[in-house]
Amino acid sequence: MKIALGCDHGAFELKESLVNGLTGMAIIEDFGTFSKESCDYPDYAQAVALAVSAGEADFGIVCCTSGIGVSMVANRYQNVRAGLCHTVDEAVMTRQHNGANVLALGAKAVSPEYALEIAKAFISTPVDESERHARRRWKLERGGRLSDVSILASADPEIFATIKAQTKQEDEEINLIASENFSSRACREAAGSVLMNKYAEGYPGKRWYSGCLPVDAAEELARKRACELFGAEHANVQPHCGSAANMAVYFALIKPGDTILSLSLDQGGHLSHGSPVNFSGKLYNIVPYTVDRETERLDYDALEKLALETKPAILLTGASAYPRTLDFKRIREICDKAGAIMMVDMAHIAGLVAGGAHISPVPYADIVTSTTHKTLGGPRGGLILCKEKYAKAIDSAVFPGMQGGPLENIIAAKAVCFREWMQPEKKDYAAQVVKNCAVLCKTVQDRGYRIVSGGTDNHLFLVDVKKRGMTGKDAAAALDAAGIVVNKNTIPFDTESPFKTSGIRVGTASVTTRGMKEAEMIKIGTWIADVLDNIADETIQQRVKKESKALALKFPVP
Ligand SMILES: *Cc1c(COP(=O)(O)O)cnc(C)c1O
């Protein structure tokens, strides 16, 4: 056991006697002060709090004349819960109930002998893990989710109100938007950090500005981790979003007017894959391919035929609304036969790929683009992975080709996200996303709803609601009123306008991040069917809203 101690001049003698008394029971890290000379209590309380916050010490003890100032300082740090104690009873209580890990003591309030008794009681009392205390401690931390932005409460009350509303919405609603997820607190800290202050046009080691050493280190980590995580030869972590990543690839490898073979938007593709309203559709000769009318899956033989006929410069796969596994090996063969560059946009499935729940495109593709915020659950941003031979062209297409200074704070958050994905439990997460999706899909299907392609292999599925007499727009609105958030989505060969659509898209990345499993998916699937079976019945919507909110609140958002 390791204990960090710190005090100011007013509690110097108290601290010395604690150090003596505890030596032998634990490893002591004494942060000072080391004399009675006047000093500032926050300096010492901060040193202890940082050690506990980082997990370098199991417990902290902070002392000053009253114990109040040091406890206030310590409680400003994440993972620190400091309790000011005057009695052994209080020390036992604050351990059991509040899970305190820092003990604050006042030299005027307790004698050195009694302080040692309090400290011994503190470090030997386990935290009470029963449900009610765990729940209260969770609420105590959840206050922290808003306290992260508490300076805004006075600096900009209007923006603070929007963040508060988003926090409440995340807490209370069941989010099934397939392209969304919840970022970790560590990611958000990096994204909100001082790294945003730095201009760093260029790449690590080759910048146009001075003073780039810290951001160089952050970007180098992000690149290295991206390569390691996905087994890629080269990574560019600067694209501001997924569309920008795709744009950079086109700019790097082909010329305006060249042919791109891609899945069209209404079939599950993406705007940046050649939609006529997007730059990609305006600049390039887009040949769209579709899924098979019967199976609603990719027909690789038909794709091969089309590729051989049209000889595209790039054959692009990857989708926003395709519920089935993509066969990258087969796509590689087609690209080789047609002489096309194989580009895969894995924006939606990147987390499944990282966690081993979907075959990786990286060994097969020339270029892989992605976002970092969908199943991957990191900050909002883009990523390009490629073979070494494309590295130079890709890097110069991103900068100076189309972007100026990179967002180094977001790049640091991407690095944090990649590191998180190297932890073994993320494999379980990715597998659980897929399992949850299968169960949710089957629950809805068993209630008589037609599922596009008959099911799902990944994190999302599409429900054909038109078949039951409603539009995707109306279905999404009714579910929204019931606290269940999905989006309307076109289904293959949709006969409704893209504004109304015949389908809804349902994804399980976010609910899985909150820790929900199969049992919760059955509940949610049943609610979805209850609401859609009686789409005009507001009583059902209100009933489901109450129940879904109660369920959501049991599963904390990180
Ligand atoms: C979400 C997505 C993108 C890009 O998204 P941005 O909003 O530009 O970050 C690109 N491709 C696919 C397939 C997507 O699903």
The ligand as an SDF file (V2000), in Angstrom:
LIG
                    3D

 15 15  0  0  0  0  0  0  0  0999 V2000
  -19.9480    9.1600  -41.3550 C   0  0  0  0  0  0  0  0  0  0  0  0
  -19.2820    8.7530  -42.6000 C   0  0  0  0  0  0  0  0  0  0  0  0
  -18.2930    9.5600  -43.2170 C   0  0  0  0  0  0  0  0  0  0  0  0
  -17.8450   10.9070  -42.8250 C   0  0  0  0  0  0  0  0  0  0  0  0
  -18.4110   11.6160  -41.9270 O   0  0  0  0  0  0  0  0  0  0  0  0
  -18.0750   13.1020  -41.4810 P   0  0  0  0  0  0  0  0  0  0  0  0
  -19.3960   13.5590  -41.0110 O   0  0  0  0  0  0  0  0  0  0  0  0
  -17.5650   13.8500  -42.6410 O   0  0  0  0  0  0  0  0  0  0  0  0
  -17.0480   12.9620  -40.4160 O   0  0  0  0  0  0  0  0  0  0  0  0
  -17.6650    9.0560  -44.3240 C   0  0  0  0  0  0  0  0  0  0  0  0
  -17.9800    7.8570  -44.8060 N   0  0  0  0  0  0  0  0  0  0  0  0
  -18.9120    7.0650  -44.2600 C   0  0  0  0  0  0  0  0  0  0  0  0
  -19.1970    5.7430  -44.8500 C   0  0  0  0  0  0  0  0  0  0  0  0
  -19.6140    7.4950  -43.1490 C   0  0  0  0  0  0  0  0  0  0  0  0
  -20.5560    6.7260  -42.6140 O   0  0  0  0  0  0  0  0  0  0  0  0
  1  2  1  0
  2  3  1  0
  2 14  2  0
  3  4  1  0
  3 10  2  0
  4  5  1  0
  5  6  1  0
  6  7  2  0
  6  8  1  0
  6  9  1  0
 10 11  1  0
 11 12  2  0
 12 13  1  0
 12 14  1  0
 14 15  1  0
M  END
$$$$
